[in-house]
């Protein structure tokens, strides 16, 4: 999920090239509608952190209402410390820096998907 369509297209292309199934959204509302309506599981929400209308952490909260088991990973083009509405992002939250390479994107996705396996 990114409000910049080009970022979504690049991320989709890079992830599909290595076998991931992807669904893109260009707004928080569109992403929430996909969470509500798609029949297949969604393993990971990869979302921009800073967007107009709805930031990534708010999106993740709403997304979880429909998909409570979906892992969340963030990306951002901001180098400054990232904050959410409540304060500093938790230390266990990883943020993929934009612009990113294909290798960095794949590594971030794999790390996020493996996160709960390592906790058990």
C-alpha positions, 0 to 999 in steps of 0.5 A: 500500500502506497499513495504513489502508484509507481511505488506499488507497481515497482514493489509488485513487480519485484515481489512477483518476480520471486514468486510472491502473490501481491495485491496493491492499493493506492489509498488507506480506504482501498486497502481496508476494502481489500482486507474486508472483501478478498477471500484469500489470506493476506499474510503481510500488509506492506504500507507507507508510513507517511501518507495523506488522509491516513498514515500507515499505523492508522491503516494497520489498526483498521486493517487488523479489524478484518485481518487480525493475523496479518503481519505489518511492515512499513516503508518510508522516505523520511530519514528522521525518527519515525513517529506514530500518533502515540509517539515513537514507533516501537523498537520491534517495528522495522521500516524499509527506507525508500528508495529501496532496492529489490534485495532490500524489499525482498529481505524486509518482506521475508523478515516480516513473514518470518517474524512470528515463526522466530518468536515461537 
